[in-house]
Structure formats: structure tokens, C-alpha cells
């Protein structure tokens, strides 16, 4: 029987502490109300709103098996809102005017998981911002000649950011398609 070095056992125990099963959960809610109102014979108002909320706990990595440490998954959150209001007016049998307003917002952010027992000792403070506790940066362990023979531990650079992204778009359009097809459009992205 071959005797195993205590350093080997200790090193193997540290590496095994970075791997294992991670309980995950994903929740989402979709709402899509729509209102169609025929104001009179010539005018129709349509209002639509799409609302999506998603949250994933330890669900930033969604594959069933990945080469990331068990404390590197992080939580992800998504908030998306999109609305359209449209007023259509029949001017004649061959001409319809339309006034349309659109608004959209995409807000996503991710939060990191607390570091594991062997990652906590490697945590440090980010240079340049002493109030930002940077957990272990994303680190590769193993040999790297292709992407399948190592695993990563630590925190993604996108974790703990307030908005990744936080986009808003507004758009207004007046159109009178006819023989000349006149359109006026204003777009605003902020």
C-alpha cells in the first residue's frame, strides 16, 4: 500500500472545496396587458405593455455542468419593460394617419455569491477604491492548453455592478402613408 503525502491530501481537499453541487433556482414573471379602444368610426387607440421580471439564485451559470467553482455562480436579475401606445385615424379610404409612442427599458444586474471557505483568505480590497471589497478575481486552476482542462474560481467582473446594462429607449412616430408616404420620427435613447 502506497502512503499518500499529507500535503497531497490537504491540496486535494482544498481543490475539492471549490467543486460540487450548487443549488439553483430561477423565477420569472411575464405580464402583457393590451387595451384596444375604438373611440369612434375613424379613431382607434391601442395600448400594449410588456413586463418581464426574472431572478436567478446561484443561476448566473445556467448549464448543468460548468468548470467554475461552486461559489462563482452568483445571482442574476432582469427587469424589462416595454410599452407601445398607438392612435390610428382613418382620414379617407386610401389614407390612415398613425401616431405611435414606444418606451422600453432593460435593466440587468448580477450579485456575487459569498466566497467559499478557501476563497475568503484570498479576498482583498480592489486597488483605487478602498470601499469596494473585491472578492477573489476570476482565477484559473489547472493546466490550460484548451478550454476543458481547468476550472475557474472567484468573482466575475460584471458581478456587484449597479446596472449591466440599464438602457432606456423612447420613440415617437407620426406617419401618413399615402401616395407620398410622409413620416416624421423622433428617437431618444437614454
N, CA, C and O of each residue as an XYZ file, in Angstrom:
760
protein
N       0.843     -1.187      0.000
C       0.000      0.000      0.000
C       0.881      1.241      0.000
O       1.814      1.363      0.794
N       0.573      2.135     -0.886
C       1.371      3.343     -1.035
C       0.881      4.406     -0.068
O      -0.320      4.623      0.089
N       1.824      5.055      0.567
C       1.485      6.087      1.535
C       1.332      7.426      0.813
O       2.166      7.784     -0.017
N       0.257      8.171      1.132
C      -0.032      9.455      0.498
C       0.498     10.569      1.382
O       0.325     10.554      2.601
N       1.141     11.527      0.749
C       1.688     12.670      1.470
C       0.555     13.497      2.077
O      -0.487     13.673      1.446
N       0.750     14.006      3.295
C      -0.303     14.855      3.881
C      -0.519     16.141      3.075
O      -1.622     16.688      3.077
N       0.519     16.628      2.387
C       0.352     17.822      1.558
C      -0.545     17.532      0.358
O      -1.331     18.378     -0.069
N      -0.410     16.326     -0.172
C      -1.270     15.922     -1.288
C      -2.725     15.882     -0.837
O      -3.610     16.393     -1.524
N      -2.964     15.283      0.304
C      -4.339     15.190      0.830
C      -4.904     16.570      1.136
O      -6.069     16.852      0.860
N      -4.064     17.424      1.710
C      -4.522     18.776      2.028
C      -4.811     19.551      0.742
O      -5.833     20.233      0.657
N      -3.939     19.462     -0.252
C      -4.158     20.149     -1.524
C      -5.388     19.630     -2.241
O      -6.154     20.411     -2.806
N      -5.587     18.318     -2.224
C      -6.771     17.737     -2.845
C      -8.041     18.207     -2.130
O      -9.058     18.471     -2.772
N      -7.977     18.309     -0.807
C      -9.131     18.806     -0.049
C      -9.470     20.240     -0.398
O     -10.645     20.600     -0.472
N      -8.446     21.073     -0.615
C      -8.687     22.472     -0.997
C      -9.333     22.539     -2.372
O     -10.300     23.272     -2.576
N      -8.795     21.769     -3.317
C      -9.367     21.777     -4.669
C     -10.798     21.254     -4.650
O     -11.658     21.796     -5.344
N     -11.066     20.219     -3.874
C     -12.430     19.682     -3.807
C     -13.395     20.653     -3.151
O     -14.600     20.580     -3.393
N     -12.883     21.571     -2.315
C     -13.778     22.554     -1.694
C     -14.293     23.567     -2.721
O     -15.282     24.251     -2.460
N     -13.639     23.675     -3.885
C     -14.094     24.581     -4.934
C     -15.121     23.939     -5.855
O     -15.749     24.636     -6.652
N     -15.303     22.644     -5.763
C     -16.200     21.948     -6.678
C     -17.374     21.352     -5.914
O     -17.379     21.327     -4.684
N     -18.363     20.877     -6.651
C     -19.517     20.236     -6.034
C     -20.814     20.782     -6.581
O     -20.825     21.630     -7.474
N     -21.899     20.289     -6.036
C     -23.214     20.711     -6.486
C     -23.555     22.085     -5.922
O     -23.152     22.446     -4.816
N     -24.309     22.838     -6.715
C     -24.754     24.176     -6.317
C     -26.275     24.218     -6.460
O     -26.785     24.072     -7.570
N     -27.008     24.413     -5.365
C     -28.467     24.541     -5.504
C     -28.798     25.850     -6.214
O     -28.300     26.916     -5.853
N     -29.654     25.743     -7.237
C     -30.010     26.920     -8.038
C     -31.519     27.003     -8.196
O     -32.241     26.014     -8.076
N     -31.966     28.219     -8.470
C     -33.393     28.436     -8.704
C     -33.556     29.619     -9.643
O     -32.810     30.595     -9.563
N     -34.528     29.526    -10.525
C     -34.839     30.630    -11.438
C     -36.336     30.900    -11.378
O     -37.148     29.979    -11.472
N     -36.690     32.161    -11.220
C     -38.093     32.584    -11.186
C     -38.287     33.657    -12.246
O     -37.393     34.464    -12.502
N     -39.455     33.657    -12.855
C     -39.762     34.707    -13.812
C     -41.251     35.008    -13.806
O     -42.081     34.164    -13.466
N     -41.562     36.242    -14.195
C     -42.950     36.673    -14.302
C     -43.098     37.483    -15.582
O     -42.357     38.440    -15.808
N     -44.048     37.101    -16.407
C     -44.345     37.815    -17.650
C     -45.770     38.346    -17.577
O     -46.701     37.607    -17.257
N     -45.934     39.626    -17.875
C     -47.257     40.241    -17.963
C     -47.357     40.959    -19.300
O     -46.401     41.601    -19.736
N     -48.510     40.852    -19.952
C     -48.707     41.538    -21.229
C     -50.160     41.998    -21.343
O     -50.951     41.367    -22.044
N     -50.521     43.090    -20.662
C     -51.870     43.620    -20.858
C     -51.951     44.421    -22.160
O     -50.973     45.027    -22.598
N     -53.125     44.406    -22.757
C     -53.361     45.153    -24.001
C     -54.765     45.741    -23.955
O     -55.716     45.099    -23.510
N     -54.865     46.973    -24.427
C     -56.154     47.653    -24.471
C     -56.375     48.130    -25.901
O     -55.537     48.839    -26.458
N     -57.508     47.740    -26.501
C     -57.937     48.230    -27.816
C     -59.241     48.992    -27.611
O     -60.226     48.440    -27.119
N     -59.235     50.248    -27.990
C     -60.429     51.064    -27.796
C     -60.779     51.728    -29.118
O     -60.000     52.514    -29.657
N     -61.948     51.405    -29.630
C     -62.466     52.036    -30.850
C     -63.190     53.298    -30.396
O     -64.342     53.242    -29.967
N     -62.515     54.421    -30.491
C     -63.051     55.684    -29.986
C     -64.298     56.087    -30.770
O     -65.329     56.421    -30.186
N     -64.194     56.051    -32.073
C     -65.347     56.287    -32.959
C     -65.056     55.551    -34.266
O     -64.131     54.740    -34.326
N     -65.833     55.824    -35.307
C     -65.661     55.090    -36.564
C     -64.287     55.302    -37.197
O     -63.804     54.437    -37.927
N     -63.658     56.434    -36.928
C     -62.393     56.757    -37.590
C     -61.152     56.653    -36.698
O     -60.034     56.704    -37.212
N     -61.309     56.513    -35.411
C     -60.161     56.548    -34.491
C     -60.108     55.297    -33.620
O     -61.124     54.845    -33.091
N     -58.917     54.753    -33.484
C     -58.688     53.596    -32.627
C     -57.422     53.841    -31.805
O     -56.395     54.261    -32.338
N     -57.512     53.572    -30.502
C     -56.374     53.687    -29.599
C     -55.989     52.284    -29.133
O     -56.834     51.517    -28.671
N     -54.711     51.964    -29.260
C     -54.193     50.675    -28.803
C     -53.031     50.941    -27.850
O     -52.112     51.692    -28.176
N     -53.075     50.327    -26.681
C     -52.004     50.455    -25.693
C     -51.582     49.046    -25.293
O     -52.413     48.218    -24.918
N     -50.270     48.783    -25.379
C     -49.707     47.482    -25.002
C     -48.564     47.713    -24.022
O     -47.831     48.697    -24.126
N     -48.423     46.798    -23.076
C     -47.334     46.900    -22.104
C     -46.805     45.506    -21.839
O     -47.567     44.596    -21.511
N     -45.506     45.339    -21.980
C     -44.868     44.060    -21.706
C     -43.948     44.232    -20.509
O     -43.060     45.084    -20.511
N     -44.167     43.421    -19.494
C     -43.370     43.498    -18.264
C     -42.766     42.130    -17.997
O     -43.481     41.129    -17.950
N     -41.459     42.086    -17.824
C     -40.768     40.840    -17.508
C     -39.889     41.066    -16.288
O     -39.151     42.048    -16.210
N     -39.977     40.151    -15.346
C     -39.113     40.154    -14.168
C     -38.526     38.754    -14.038
O     -39.248     37.758    -14.045
N     -37.223     38.700    -13.921
C     -36.560     37.409    -13.762
C     -35.517     37.497    -12.677
O     -34.811     38.498    -12.556
N     -35.421     36.446    -11.891
C     -34.382     36.380    -10.866
C     -33.868     34.943    -10.817
O     -34.634     33.980    -10.870
N     -32.574     34.837    -10.717
C     -31.952     33.525    -10.636
C     -30.975     33.489     -9.486
O     -30.015     34.260     -9.460
N     -31.205     32.611     -8.541
C     -30.347     32.500     -7.376
C     -29.318     31.408     -7.643
O     -29.664     30.253     -7.892
N     -28.042     31.797     -7.588
C     -26.920     30.931     -7.995
C     -27.155     30.446     -9.415
O     -26.910     29.282     -9.732
N     -27.626     31.332    -10.256
C     -28.069     30.943    -11.585
C     -27.441     31.780    -12.689
O     -27.970     31.822    -13.800
N     -26.331     32.442    -12.412
C     -25.671     33.185    -13.489
C     -25.113     32.199    -14.509
O     -25.158     32.459    -15.712
N     -24.596     31.085    -14.047
C     -24.200     29.985    -14.930
C     -25.414     29.064    -15.037
O     -25.882     28.543    -14.025
N     -25.927     28.858    -16.249
C     -27.161     28.085    -16.388
C     -26.953     26.674    -16.909
O     -27.894     25.880    -16.902
N     -25.756     26.336    -17.359
C     -25.526     24.971    -17.841
C     -25.541     23.996    -16.664
O     -25.290     24.387    -15.524
N     -25.831     22.747    -16.940
C     -25.917     21.764    -15.857
C     -24.543     21.413    -15.296
O     -24.441     21.016    -14.135
N     -23.497     21.547    -16.084
C     -22.146     21.249    -15.618
C     -21.190     22.260    -16.240
O     -21.118     22.381    -17.463
N     -20.459     22.982    -15.401
C     -19.534     24.000    -15.880
C     -18.209     23.860    -15.136
O     -18.124     23.157    -14.129
N     -17.186     24.529    -15.636
C     -15.872     24.451    -14.997
C     -15.613     25.677    -14.121
O     -14.525     26.252    -14.150
N     -16.617     26.068    -13.348
C     -16.495     27.177    -12.415
C     -16.649     26.651    -10.996
O     -17.344     25.664    -10.760
N     -15.996     27.318    -10.061
C     -16.090     26.922     -8.666
C     -17.504     27.072     -8.133
O     -18.310     27.824     -8.681
N     -17.799     26.345     -7.055
C     -19.164     26.324     -6.532
C     -19.577     27.625     -5.837
O     -20.743     27.763     -5.468
N     -18.680     28.564     -5.648
C     -19.046     29.874     -5.101
C     -18.884     30.974     -6.151
O     -18.844     32.155     -5.808
N     -18.790     30.595     -7.423
C     -18.591     31.558     -8.507
C     -19.839     31.743     -9.360
O     -19.773     32.371    -10.416
N     -20.969     31.211     -8.924
C     -22.159     31.246     -9.772
C     -22.849     32.595     -9.736
O     -23.126     33.155    -10.796
N     -23.133     33.129     -8.592
C     -23.756     34.445     -8.493
C     -25.243     34.434     -8.823
O     -25.761     33.494     -9.425
N     -25.911     35.503     -8.412
C     -27.338     35.675     -8.659
C     -27.522     36.680     -9.792
O     -26.763     37.643     -9.907
N     -28.538     36.450    -10.632
C     -28.793     37.371    -11.746
C     -30.237     37.858    -11.691
O     -31.147     37.118    -11.317
N     -30.422     39.107    -12.070
C     -31.735     39.739    -12.035
C     -31.969     40.508    -13.332
O     -31.052     41.144    -13.852
N     -33.192     40.452    -13.854
C     -33.558     41.132    -15.089
C     -34.898     41.831    -14.877
O     -35.842     41.246    -14.346
N     -34.962     43.080    -15.298
C     -36.222     43.840    -15.292
C     -36.360     44.486    -16.661
O     -35.565     45.352    -17.029
N     -37.366     44.067    -17.412
C     -37.590     44.606    -18.746
C     -39.015     45.125    -18.836
O     -39.968     44.427    -18.491
N     -39.147     46.358    -19.303
C     -40.453     46.982    -19.530
C     -40.465     47.532    -20.946
O     -39.491     48.131    -21.401
N     -41.583     47.320    -21.640
C     -41.710     47.836    -22.996
C     -43.173     48.165    -23.237
O     -44.051     47.338    -22.993
N     -43.430     49.370    -23.713
C     -44.811     49.781    -23.950
C     -44.973     50.484    -25.290
O     -44.062     51.160    -25.770
N     -46.140     50.314    -25.879
C     -46.477     50.964    -27.148
C     -47.879     51.550    -27.014
O     -48.812     50.874    -26.581
N     -48.006     52.811    -27.390
C     -49.318     53.464    -27.477
C     -49.476     53.934    -28.926
O     -48.594     54.590    -29.479
N     -50.612     53.589    -29.523
C     -50.811     53.887    -30.947
C     -52.224     54.427    -31.149
O     -53.208     53.834    -30.709
N     -52.290     55.569    -31.827
C     -53.568     56.167    -32.194
C     -53.643     56.174    -33.716
O     -52.830     56.820    -34.377
N     -54.611     55.459    -34.272
C     -54.799     55.384    -35.733
C     -56.065     56.143    -36.096
O     -57.112     55.985    -35.469
N     -55.941     56.965    -37.119
C     -57.071     57.759    -37.602
C     -57.253     57.504    -39.091
O     -56.316     57.656    -39.875
N     -58.466     57.115    -39.475
C     -58.784     56.915    -40.883
C     -59.213     58.265    -41.440
O     -60.251     58.808    -41.063
N     -58.396     58.796    -42.344
C     -58.700     60.097    -42.949
C     -59.591     59.912    -44.166
O     -60.562     60.647    -44.348
N     -59.265     58.936    -44.995
C     -60.085     58.610    -46.162
C     -59.903     57.128    -46.443
O     -59.207     56.435    -45.702
N     -60.530     56.633    -47.522
C     -60.411     55.213    -47.836
C     -58.983     54.824    -48.215
O     -58.621     53.650    -48.134
N     -58.188     55.778    -48.619
C     -56.819     55.463    -49.040
C     -55.763     56.084    -48.134
O     -54.578     56.030    -48.462
N     -56.159     56.678    -46.994
C     -55.171     57.318    -46.132
C     -55.502     57.091    -44.662
O     -56.629     57.306    -44.215
N     -54.476     56.647    -43.919
C     -54.590     56.437    -42.481
C     -53.409     57.129    -41.812
O     -52.259     56.901    -42.190
N     -53.682     57.961    -40.835
C     -52.626     58.586    -40.042
C     -52.405     57.755    -38.787
O     -53.335     57.169    -38.233
N     -51.158     57.720    -38.358
C     -50.850     56.958    -37.149
C     -49.885     57.758    -36.291
O     -48.884     58.277    -36.784
N     -50.190     57.853    -35.021
C     -49.304     58.438    -34.028
C     -48.915     57.300    -33.091
O     -49.774     56.670    -32.474
N     -47.616     57.044    -32.991
C     -47.142     55.919    -32.180
C     -46.059     56.406    -31.232
O     -45.182     57.184    -31.607
N     -46.140     55.925    -29.981
C     -45.103     56.201    -28.992
C     -44.667     54.877    -28.396
O     -45.496     54.051    -28.013
N     -43.349     54.680    -28.322
C     -42.795     53.458    -27.735
C     -41.850     53.842    -26.612
O     -41.160     54.859    -26.674
N     -41.836     53.013    -25.596
C     -40.889     53.187    -24.489
C     -40.382     51.819    -24.103
O     -41.163     50.876    -23.976
N     -39.079     51.704    -23.914
C     -38.501     50.434    -23.499
C     -37.419     50.647    -22.473
O     -36.701     51.646    -22.504
N     -37.305     49.687    -21.552
C     -36.269     49.739    -20.522
C     -35.764     48.334    -20.282
O     -36.547     47.402    -20.099
N     -34.443     48.187    -20.283
C     -33.799     46.914    -19.985
C     -32.814     47.155    -18.859
O     -31.860     47.917    -19.013
N     -33.042     46.506    -17.725
C     -32.217     46.711    -16.537
C     -31.798     45.340    -16.035
O     -32.639     44.528    -15.652
N     -30.501     45.086    -16.036
C     -29.973     43.795    -15.600
C     -28.838     44.026    -14.611
O     -28.081     44.990    -14.730
N     -28.730     43.134    -13.640
C     -27.604     43.210    -12.717
C     -27.355     41.830    -12.124
O     -28.239     40.974    -12.085
N     -26.136     41.646    -11.669
C     -25.722     40.384    -11.078
C     -25.052     40.657     -9.737
O     -24.357     41.659     -9.565
N     -25.270     39.759     -8.803
C     -24.636     39.841     -7.490
C     -23.785     38.597     -7.279
O     -24.176     37.494     -7.661
N     -22.632     38.782     -6.676
C     -21.751     37.636     -6.464
C     -22.173     36.847     -5.227
O     -22.807     37.376     -4.314
N     -21.808     35.591     -5.226
C     -22.031     34.734     -4.066
C     -20.941     35.019     -3.046
O     -19.856     35.467     -3.419
N     -21.202     34.771     -1.770
C     -20.128     34.950     -0.794
C     -18.999     33.965     -1.084
O     -19.259     32.859     -1.560
N     -17.765     34.339     -0.811
C     -16.655     33.445     -1.127
C     -16.703     32.175     -0.283
O     -17.220     32.167      0.835
N     -16.156     31.113     -0.845
C     -16.086     29.847     -0.125
C     -15.042     29.903      0.968
O     -14.319     30.892      1.085
N     -14.951     28.849      1.775
C     -14.017     28.876      2.906
C     -12.562     29.056      2.475
O     -11.797     29.707      3.187
N     -12.163     28.507      1.349
C     -10.780     28.667      0.893
C     -10.594     29.884      0.007
O      -9.459     30.241     -0.310
N     -11.679     30.532     -0.402
C     -11.579     31.772     -1.164
C     -11.506     32.980     -0.246
O     -10.936     34.005     -0.621
N     -12.073     32.879      0.949
C     -12.135     34.030      1.858
C     -10.742     34.524      2.218
O     -10.530     35.729      2.346
N      -9.804     33.622      2.379
C      -8.459     34.054      2.746
C      -7.744     34.739      1.586
O      -6.756     35.440      1.802
N      -8.226     34.547      0.359
C      -7.615     35.166     -0.812
C      -8.264     36.491     -1.175
O      -7.784     37.187     -2.070
N      -9.360     36.857     -0.489
C     -10.070     38.103     -0.808
C      -9.206     39.297     -0.444
O      -8.398     39.243      0.483
N      -9.392     40.366     -1.187
C      -8.610     41.579     -0.938
C      -9.475     42.793     -1.250
O     -10.651     42.655     -1.589
N      -8.901     43.957     -1.136
C      -9.596     45.196     -1.473
C      -9.135     45.649     -2.852
O      -7.943     45.608     -3.159
N     -10.059     46.072     -3.662
C      -9.733     46.483     -5.028
C      -8.864     47.730     -5.007
O      -9.135     48.659     -4.246
N      -7.817     47.767     -5.836
C      -6.986     48.976     -5.876
C      -7.770     50.148     -6.451
O      -8.540     49.989     -7.399
N      -7.568     51.323     -5.870
C      -8.224     52.521     -6.375
C      -9.549     52.822     -5.697
O     -10.014     53.960     -5.759
N     -10.167     51.851     -5.058
C     -11.438     52.076     -4.387
C     -11.430     51.287     -3.078
O     -11.850     50.130     -3.064
N     -10.967     51.876     -1.990
C     -10.836     51.121     -0.735
C     -12.161     50.669     -0.141
O     -12.170     49.787      0.718
N     -13.286     51.247     -0.571
C     -14.570     50.824     -0.007
C     -15.184     49.662     -0.767
O     -16.231     49.158     -0.362
N     -14.561     49.218     -1.862
C     -15.109     48.135     -2.674
C     -14.397     46.835     -2.335
O     -13.272     46.622     -2.786
N     -15.024     45.957     -1.550
C     -14.350     44.695     -1.233
C     -14.402     43.757     -2.437
O     -15.451     43.196     -2.754
N     -13.301     43.600     -3.078
C     -13.236     42.722     -4.252
C     -12.912     41.318     -3.775
O     -11.836     41.061     -3.235
N     -13.841     40.431     -3.979
C     -13.537     39.048     -3.659
C     -12.537     38.535     -4.676
O     -12.177     39.244     -5.616
N     -12.108     37.359     -4.497
C     -11.089     36.781     -5.351
C     -11.416     37.018     -6.819
O     -12.500     36.638     -7.262
N     -10.522     37.630     -7.592
C     -10.807     37.793     -9.011
C     -10.858     36.445     -9.698
O     -10.357     35.453     -9.169
N     -11.457     36.406    -10.866
C     -11.602     35.154    -11.599
C     -10.225     34.545    -11.851
O      -9.382     35.170    -12.496
N      -9.990     33.344    -11.355
C      -8.689     32.691    -11.388
C      -8.821     31.314    -12.004
O      -9.799     30.611    -11.749
N      -7.848     30.921    -12.811
C      -7.836     29.584    -13.398
C      -6.957     28.670    -12.566
O      -5.874     29.061    -12.131
N      -7.424     27.458    -12.347
C      -6.633     26.435    -11.669
C      -6.573     25.235    -12.592
O      -7.602     24.791    -13.100
N      -5.393     24.713    -12.814
C      -5.233     23.559    -13.686
C      -4.335     23.901    -14.844
O      -3.748     24.982    -14.878
N      -4.222     23.015    -15.776
C      -3.402     23.292    -16.951
C      -4.298     23.793    -18.059
O      -5.451     23.382    -18.183
N      -3.754     24.686    -18.862
C      -4.573     25.399    -19.829
C      -3.965     25.263    -21.217
O      -3.167     26.103    -21.632
N      -4.333     24.228    -21.923
C      -3.996     24.185    -23.337
C      -5.246     24.118    -24.183
O      -5.175     24.312    -25.396
N      -6.366     23.854    -23.592
C      -7.656     24.063    -24.227
C      -8.644     24.431    -23.131
O      -8.284     24.454    -21.954
N      -9.858     24.712    -23.500
C     -10.793     25.275    -22.522
C     -11.461     24.236    -21.631
O     -12.350     24.590    -20.857
N     -11.071     22.976    -21.710
C     -11.787     21.963    -20.933
C     -10.972     21.374    -19.789
O     -11.489     20.528    -19.059
N      -9.733     21.781    -19.605
C      -8.888     21.130    -18.606
C      -8.505     22.035    -17.445
O      -7.397     21.918    -16.921
N      -9.348     22.888    -17.049
C      -9.126     23.727    -15.892
C     -10.484     24.120    -15.331
O     -11.515     23.924    -15.975
N     -10.474     24.669    -14.143
C     -11.704     25.260    -13.636
C     -11.376     26.620    -13.057
O     -10.230     26.907    -12.712
N     -12.400     27.455    -12.956
C     -12.230     28.831    -12.526
C     -12.902     29.030    -11.190
O     -13.974     28.487    -10.925
N     -12.253     29.818    -10.349
C     -12.861     30.195     -9.070
C     -12.814     31.707     -8.965
O     -11.986     32.352     -9.608
N     -13.692     32.269     -8.167
C     -13.655     33.702     -7.922
C     -14.876     34.427     -8.426
O     -15.933     33.834     -8.644
N     -14.711     35.718     -8.606
C     -15.827     36.612     -8.899
C     -15.693     37.169    -10.307
O     -14.609     37.583    -10.718
N     -16.804     37.177    -11.049
C     -16.837     37.770    -12.379
C     -16.687     39.280    -12.281
O     -17.031     39.882    -11.264
N     -16.175     39.883    -13.336
C     -16.027     41.338    -13.339
C     -17.371     42.043    -13.411
O     -17.467     43.205    -13.016
N     -18.417     41.377    -13.904
C     -19.733     42.019    -14.009
C     -20.557     41.908    -12.729
O     -21.600     42.550    -12.609
N     -20.103     41.104    -11.776
C     -20.860     40.956    -10.527
C     -20.786     42.240     -9.701
O     -19.820     42.999     -9.775
N     -21.837     42.455     -8.916
C     -21.950     43.588     -7.999
C     -21.920     44.932     -8.712
O     -21.519     45.938     -8.127
N     -22.339     44.956     -9.963
C     -22.471     46.234    -10.663
C     -23.926     46.677    -10.569
O     -24.837     45.850    -10.546
N     -24.132     47.984    -10.515
C     -25.492     48.502    -10.348
C     -26.352     48.303    -11.572
O     -27.554     48.066    -11.452
N     -25.763     48.396    -12.743
C     -26.545     48.283    -13.970
C     -25.663     47.680    -15.056
O     -24.607     48.216    -15.392
N     -26.110     46.577    -15.584
C     -25.317     45.908    -16.614
C     -26.236     45.232    -17.607
O     -26.352     44.010    -17.521
N     -26.876     45.861    -18.502
C     -26.977     47.299    -18.734
C     -28.210     47.880    -18.060
O     -29.013     47.159    -17.468
N     -28.343     49.189    -18.160
C     -29.562     49.897    -17.762
C     -29.885     50.843    -18.911
O     -29.442     51.991    -18.925
N     -30.650     50.358    -19.860
C     -30.942     51.111    -21.075
C     -32.397     51.534    -21.106
O     -33.288     50.802    -20.673
N     -32.617     52.726    -21.624
C     -33.976     53.224    -21.843
C     -34.052     53.763    -23.255
O     -33.123     54.409    -23.738
N     -35.167     53.492    -23.913
C     -35.373     53.988    -25.278
C     -36.783     54.529    -25.392
O     -37.743     53.920    -24.921
N     -36.886     55.673    -26.020
C     -38.192     56.260    -26.313
C     -38.238     56.573    -27.805
O     -37.230     56.939    -28.409
N     -39.401     56.423    -28.372
C     -39.537     56.660    -29.812
C     -40.953     57.158    -30.086
O     -41.926     56.579    -29.605
N     -41.060     58.227    -30.856
C     -42.368     58.752    -31.269
C     -42.372     58.840    -32.790
O     -41.377     59.230    -33.400
N     -43.488     58.479    -33.389
C     -43.563     58.486    -34.851
C     -44.956     58.938    -35.288
O     -45.972     58.497    -34.751
N     -44.971     59.815    -36.264
C     -46.210     60.230    -36.919
C     -46.062     59.835    -38.373
O     -45.096     60.227    -39.028
N     -46.998     59.071    -38.880
C     -46.894     58.651    -40.279
C     -48.234     58.820    -40.966
O     -49.296     58.607    -40.380
N     -48.150     59.207    -42.214
C     -49.318     59.334    -43.078
C     -48.998     58.628    -44.384
O     -48.700     59.284    -45.382
N     -49.056     57.298    -44.394
C     -48.740     56.608    -45.642
C     -49.828     56.877    -46.668
O     -51.008     56.640    -46.409
N     -49.447     57.346    -47.775
C     -50.343     57.634    -48.883
C     -49.526     57.594    -50.150
O     -48.597     56.796    -50.279
N     -49.867     58.440    -51.067
C     -49.108     58.443    -52.315
C     -47.670     58.899    -52.075
O     -46.746     58.362    -52.685
N     -47.472     59.876    -51.200
C     -46.131     60.390    -50.927
C     -45.513     59.722    -49.689
O     -44.297     59.802    -49.516
N     -46.284     59.082    -48.839
C     -45.769     58.350    -47.675
C     -44.939     59.201    -46.721
O     -43.750     58.931    -46.549
N     -45.525     60.213    -46.100
C     -44.800     61.094    -45.203
C     -44.665     60.450    -43.832
O     -45.624     59.902    -43.288
N     -43.434     60.528    -43.275
C     -43.206     60.017    -41.923
C     -42.303     60.982    -41.185
O     -41.327     61.490    -41.738
N     -42.641     61.229    -39.921
C     -41.815     62.029    -39.032
C     -41.519     61.153    -37.828
O     -42.428     60.556    -37.250
N     -40.260     61.074    -37.451
C     -39.894     60.180    -36.359
C     -38.865     60.842    -35.471
O     -37.941     61.504    -35.943
N     -39.042     60.650    -34.164
C     -38.090     61.145    -33.169
C     -37.707     59.955    -32.301
O     -38.574     59.268    -31.760
N     -36.400     59.711    -32.168
C     -35.912     58.630    -31.300
C     -35.049     59.247    -30.214
O     -34.278     60.180    -30.443
N     -35.209     58.693    -29.032
C     -34.437     59.190    -27.892
C     -33.980     57.992    -27.081
O     -34.793     57.205    -26.595
N     -32.697     57.867    -26.946
C     -32.133     56.754    -26.162
C     -31.350     57.341    -25.007
O     -30.453     58.160    -25.205
N     -31.689     56.923    -23.808
C     -31.020     57.447    -22.627
C     -30.781     56.360    -21.630
O     -30.223     56.613    -20.562
